[in-house]
Amino acid sequence: MNNNRPKFLALHQIKLPLPGVVSILHRASGALLFLSLPFLLWVLQCSLRSIETYTRLSEALHHPFSKLFLLGVVWAFLHHLCAGIRYLAIDLQLASSLARARSSSKWVLAVSLALTAGFGAWLW
């Protein structure tokens, strides 16, 4: 038995491979979507209540911080969607090799960031 093993892990020194980073981002984006859902439902309710609340909400959503929040939620949705499709492909044995898993994680990051950038350009 090797007695020189570390007793405490230094998490900031561990270098994850790209599929591991995509997996963590998939969980983080799911948590962000779950936590933002009550706010998004409240925004929908306010927009449907009356024309006055819709006008106030429309003015509030033109603020840069609200646009940044919406961009974050859109990134979370797009990343979660792309990573979910990747995990579905892995479950169907379409990307089960290590090389395909690494390349699919690169595609997930590229596609989700490109779509988010496109939405951000449309938003601003």
C-alpha positions as CSV (number, residue, x, y, z in Angstrom):
1,M,0.0,0.0,0.0
2,N,1.3,3.4,-0.9
3,N,1.5,5.6,2.2
4,N,2.5,8.7,0.2
5,R,-1.0,9.4,-1.0
6,P,-2.3,12.9,-0.3
7,K,-4.7,13.2,2.6
8,F,-6.6,16.2,1.2
9,L,-7.3,16.8,-2.5
10,A,-6.3,20.2,-3.9
11,L,-9.3,20.7,-6.2
12,H,-7.8,23.8,-7.8
13,Q,-4.8,21.8,-9.0
14,I,-6.8,18.9,-10.6
15,K,-6.9,19.3,-14.4
16,L,-10.1,17.9,-15.8
17,P,-10.3,16.6,-19.3
18,L,-12.8,18.5,-21.6
19,P,-15.6,15.9,-21.3
20,G,-15.4,16.4,-17.5
21,V,-15.7,20.1,-17.9
22,V,-18.7,19.7,-20.2
23,S,-20.3,17.3,-17.6
24,I,-19.8,19.9,-14.8
25,L,-21.2,22.7,-17.0
26,H,-24.2,20.5,-17.8
27,R,-25.0,20.1,-14.1
28,A,-24.4,23.9,-13.5
29,S,-26.6,24.9,-16.4
30,G,-29.3,22.6,-15.2
31,A,-29.2,24.1,-11.7
32,L,-29.2,27.6,-13.2
33,L,-32.3,26.7,-15.3
34,F,-34.0,25.2,-12.3
35,L,-33.3,28.2,-10.1
36,S,-34.3,30.8,-12.7
37,L,-37.6,29.0,-13.6
38,P,-39.7,30.8,-10.9
39,F,-38.5,34.2,-12.0
40,L,-39.1,33.4,-15.7
41,L,-42.7,32.2,-14.8
42,W,-43.2,35.4,-12.9
43,V,-42.1,37.4,-15.9
44,L,-44.5,35.5,-18.1
45,Q,-47.3,36.1,-15.7
46,C,-46.6,39.8,-15.6
47,S,-46.4,40.0,-19.3
48,L,-49.9,38.4,-19.7
49,R,-51.6,40.3,-16.8
50,S,-52.3,43.7,-18.5
51,I,-50.9,46.1,-21.0
52,E,-49.5,48.3,-18.1
53,T,-47.5,45.5,-16.6
54,Y,-46.3,44.4,-20.0
55,T,-45.0,47.9,-20.7
56,R,-43.2,48.1,-17.4
57,L,-41.7,44.7,-17.9
58,S,-40.6,45.6,-21.5
59,E,-38.9,48.7,-20.1
60,A,-37.2,46.7,-17.4
61,L,-35.9,44.1,-19.8
62,H,-34.2,46.8,-21.9
63,H,-31.7,47.3,-19.0
64,P,-28.2,45.9,-19.7
65,F,-28.2,43.8,-16.5
66,S,-31.5,42.1,-17.4
67,K,-30.2,41.4,-20.9
68,L,-27.1,39.9,-19.4
69,F,-29.2,37.7,-17.1
70,L,-31.3,36.6,-20.1
71,L,-28.1,35.8,-22.0
72,G,-27.0,33.6,-19.1
73,V,-30.2,31.8,-19.0
74,V,-30.1,31.3,-22.8
75,W,-26.6,29.9,-22.5
76,A,-27.7,27.6,-19.8
77,F,-30.6,26.3,-21.9
78,L,-28.5,25.9,-25.1
79,H,-25.6,24.2,-23.3
80,H,-27.9,21.9,-21.4
81,L,-29.7,21.0,-24.6
82,C,-26.5,20.3,-26.6
83,A,-24.9,18.3,-23.7
84,G,-28.1,16.4,-23.3
85,I,-28.1,15.4,-26.9
86,R,-24.4,14.4,-26.5
87,Y,-25.3,12.2,-23.5
88,L,-28.1,10.7,-25.5
89,A,-25.7,9.8,-28.3
90,I,-23.3,8.3,-25.7
91,D,-26.2,6.2,-24.3
92,L,-27.1,5.0,-27.8
93,Q,-23.5,3.9,-28.3
94,L,-22.9,6.5,-31.1
95,A,-20.1,8.3,-29.3
96,S,-18.8,5.7,-26.9
97,S,-15.1,5.8,-27.8
98,L,-12.7,8.2,-26.1
99,A,-11.9,10.1,-29.3
100,R,-15.6,10.6,-30.1
101,A,-16.4,11.6,-26.6
102,R,-13.6,14.3,-26.7
103,S,-14.7,15.6,-30.1
104,S,-18.4,15.7,-29.1
105,S,-17.5,17.7,-26.0
106,K,-15.7,20.2,-28.2
107,W,-18.8,20.4,-30.5
108,V,-21.1,20.9,-27.5
109,L,-19.0,23.9,-26.3
110,A,-18.6,25.3,-29.8
111,V,-22.3,25.0,-30.8
112,S,-23.7,26.3,-27.5
113,L,-21.4,29.3,-27.4
114,A,-22.0,30.1,-31.1
115,L,-25.8,30.0,-30.7
116,T,-25.5,32.1,-27.5
117,A,-23.4,34.6,-29.3
118,G,-25.9,34.7,-32.1
119,F,-28.7,35.3,-29.6
120,G,-26.7,37.9,-27.8
121,A,-26.1,39.8,-31.1
122,W,-29.9,39.7,-31.8
123,L,-30.6,40.8,-28.2
124,W,-28.4,43.8,-28.3
